Amino acid sequence: MNLTITLATASRVLRQLRHDRRTVALLVVVPALLLTLLYFMYDGAGTTFDRIALIMLGIFPFVIMFLVTSIAMLRERTTGTLERLLTTPLGKIDLLFGYGLAFGLAAAVQGAVATAAAYWLLDLDTAGSAGLVVLIAVLNAVLGVALGLFCSAFARTEFQAVQFLPVVVVPQILLCGLFVPREQMAGWLDAISSALPLTYAVEALLQVGVSTEATTTMWRDLVIVAGAALVALTLAAATLRRRTP
Amino acid sequence: MNNAIEVRDLVVDRGKRRVLHGVSCDIPAGRVTGLLGPSGSGKTTLIRAIVGVQIVRGGDVTVLGEPAGSAPLRRTVGYVTQAPSVYADLSVRENARYFAALLGLGAAEADRAIADVGLADAKNQLVGNLSGGQRSRASLACALIGDPKLLVLDEPTVGQDPVLRADLWARFHELAAGGTTLLVSSHVMDEAGRCDRLLLIREGRLIGDDTPPAIRAAAGTDDLEEAFLRLIREQVAA
């Protein structure tokens, strides 16, 4: 791993993003708007909104960064820039960490805006601090980036890349405890749920919701999410081949 | 003569099709070698094997004394793919600076490469807004950064206007005079005469490997296109 090359790659990805103002606007504004929609949907339902909004603050960055990354990486493959990059001193890890860093930063901005909107405009109420919510959101974004980088290896076209959303992301959302609390799930569903990284991110968020101080469970959950992201990045590196057929 | 590239019995399959059938050739250092052949003849596959991104079935490719694609070559080989492989959503300058950064070089080297391909006036434009010819020059600029010892260019002059094409060829010869080895592919026979040496490839087999005058003499014609045709007929007859 070469730090200079990793940082140059992250800054290149951010520059690409900067030239695409519409994407930037969508990234920053859409989660806050969707939370507003939830606010009116659960008008007067008090704690229900608190619970759902809190979980959504973790799910949005995960889904959005998964999509953005898998398309971005696919474009690297189809336009030939990836082939070219792999003939330069850039290492696979430099490229993947560069992406992780760039989209992680973008997610920090997105998470800060969405969290600020949730607390100040939509009266979200949690026992724990908003800072922890942003931290979990960023970690979820990095998880999304890592899974996106990995999945893009299996897609030849944008159509295929988008199909990985229902395959990889939706089951995690269904089983993470948002729709049905995990303790009410059938045993085998709960077992699947505990094998999925998003479950731990949601558990961490719910801990922030009920505890004034950061709990051990929350830190353990964050370590699991970070570990899952690292595993996905390693797998993504393994699927990047300098030589192709 | 010193060889920059040595290819021995190179066999490449893509899918179920054999694309290169045991190609062997030497590419001399400090010269412009043209790789000429029709579309689908195996030019790009040979080039990909030389830069070390092609999975090969058999044979050896040695580049500057190292196996093709090995780590030390990643600083000394510049590669331009057929489709311009630069980021369309970055400016010419941002592209060049990124590729310079990968080699640990700065903005000055990036700007010099942009000026070298005649894009100084367009350096702040997004690559996506450039014409096809400008785009491929932007891609070329990124390969020139860091003064590579070997430049492998896959059809770099497609879509360029005639004046610019002449400029680019002059630039290639300047580089060769400075000791750089160039391997340039083209499917346009009128570019063949501009090379120091020619490799003629057809259906995955080399059918000519010599200087343009020698190829003309062997085929008994001054026209390289005609010479290529005669070489093909000889092959078919043999």
Chai-1 contact restraints between the chains, C-beta under 6 A:
chainA,res_idxA,chainB,res_idxB,connection_type,confidence,min_distance_angstrom,max_distance_angstrom,comment,restraint_id
A,I5,B,L102,contact,1.0,0.0,6.0,A-B,restraint_1
A,A8,B,A101,contact,1.0,0.0,6.0,A-B,restraint_2
A,R12,B,Y98,contact,1.0,0.0,6.0,A-B,restraint_3
A,R15,B,L90,contact,1.0,0.0,6.0,A-B,restraint_4
A,R15,B,E94,contact,1.0,0.0,6.0,A-B,restraint_5
A,Q16,B,D89,contact,1.0,0.0,6.0,A-B,restraint_6
A,Q16,B,L90,contact,1.0,0.0,6.0,A-B,restraint_7
A,H19,B,D89,contact,1.0,0.0,6.0,A-B,restraint_8
A,G80,B,T81,contact,1.0,0.0,6.0,A-B,restraint_9
A,G80,B,A83,contact,1.0,0.0,6.0,A-B,restraint_10
A,G80,B,S85,contact,1.0,0.0,6.0,A-B,restraint_11
A,T81,B,S85,contact,1.0,0.0,6.0,A-B,restraint_12
A,E83,B,V53,contact,1.0,0.0,6.0,A-B,restraint_13
A,R84,B,S85,contact,1.0,0.0,6.0,A-B,restraint_14
A,T87,B,V51,contact,1.0,0.0,6.0,A-B,restraint_15
A,T87,B,Y79,contact,1.0,0.0,6.0,A-B,restraint_16
A,T88,B,R74,contact,1.0,0.0,6.0,A-B,restraint_17
A,T88,B,L102,contact,1.0,0.0,6.0,A-B,restraint_18
A,P89,B,R74,contact,1.0,0.0,6.0,A-B,restraint_19
A,P89,B,R75,contact,1.0,0.0,6.0,A-B,restraint_20
A,P89,B,L102,contact,1.0,0.0,6.0,A-B,restraint_21
A,L90,B,L102,contact,1.0,0.0,6.0,A-B,restraint_22
A,R243,B,V53,contact,1.0,0.0,6.0,A-B,restraint_23
A,R243,B,I55,contact,1.0,0.0,6.0,A-B,restraint_24
A,P245,B,I55,contact,1.0,0.0,6.0,A-B,restraint_25
